[in-house]
Amino acid sequence: MQIFSCSQCGNPVYFENAVCLECGSGLGFDPNAFQMVALVDGGPPLCANAGYDACNWLADGDSPFCRACRHNRTVPDLSRPDDLANWQRIEAAKRHLFYALLRLNLPTPDRTSEPVHGLAFDFLADTQNPDGSVTPVLTGHANGIITLNIAEGDDAERERRRTALGEPYRTLLGHFRHEIGHFYWDQLVAGQPPEARFRAVFGDERADYAAALQAHYANGPQPGWQSQFISSYAAVHPWEDFAETWAHFLHIVDTLETAAAFGMRVRHPDGMAADQVFQPYAVRDVDDILSAFVPLTVAINAVNRSMGQPDLYPFVLSAPVQDKLQFVCDLIRGRAAD
């Protein structure tokens, strides 16, 4: 993430800011220019969801919504305070997702331009049935529709689920980055030239997905998954391996851009050193990306431990995982079929 500034006074502002604390100007993020724009009379309007404190982006052309919110198909009951608060947090994470997608020049077709496979979001709540039972909403992706249970917007509930599932990392942004990986597998891999290389790197996705998922939840992760996969869930099936790897690629490049924006440099006692001042969104070689990222995470993990916090990045990037990250990088750059 870049560091932004108010176009009116030049004061640094955060990506989430709706007001400049220096000059008092209202702010809107322009996703076409990647700038925070001071709102003036006669200027472009804010996204309609700004009225719910759920967006600070400029509306997209003639649409009342921005380039991120125009993909919303279903939102929760906003008359319920808890649902509104959860949705606001969900939308904040979704804007971080779209920042990365736009920085990478990835296609984001909506259901108007692609009615069958265009990208859309359903933010849904569990249903209380008349008999007292609950029908849960499962977070996932199907044919361009990403569904997210709005309970994930509650930090305590999300932490409960993270602990119950034994996950080292579970965030709203992580959900979005994982599920959008499934969307881009459909968009960029399925039935296209990169498919053969995908199978060579990740395995054959034609293996029975339902059976693989059932085996994972019945028996736990396959032994020794750490040597081949970024997470235990990635070991379930090639589709999940790809989605997890895609998510981590976005984690890595955005973290590096933030470090670069702050001019961070790392020196490590074992000789690792990295200068994070470069443009990771434009890098084509994963080795170059990781040579900056690994020392950074070693240092920040140590800082977190000094504060009694869990590691920022509790993952091991084995050689097979690095090959998978390179495939994702090549896919984004249009080189995956080479």
Secondary structure, DSSP 8 states (H G I E B T S, - for coil): ---EEBTTT--EE-TT-SB-TTT--BEEEETTTTEEEE--TTS--B-GGGGGT---BB--TTSSS-TTGGGEEE---TTSHHHHHHHHHHHHHHHHHHHHHHHTT-----TTTSTTT--EEEEE--EE-TTS-EE----EEETTEEEEEGGGGSHHHHHHHHHHTT-S---HHHHHHHHHHHHHHHHHTTTSTHHHHHHHHH--TTS-HHHHHHHHHHH-S-TTGGGT-SSTGGGS-HHHHHHHHHHHHHHHHHHHHHHHHTT-EEE-TTS-EEE--S-GGG---HHHHHHHHHHHHHHHHHHHHHTT---S------HHHHHHHHHHHHHHTT-TT-
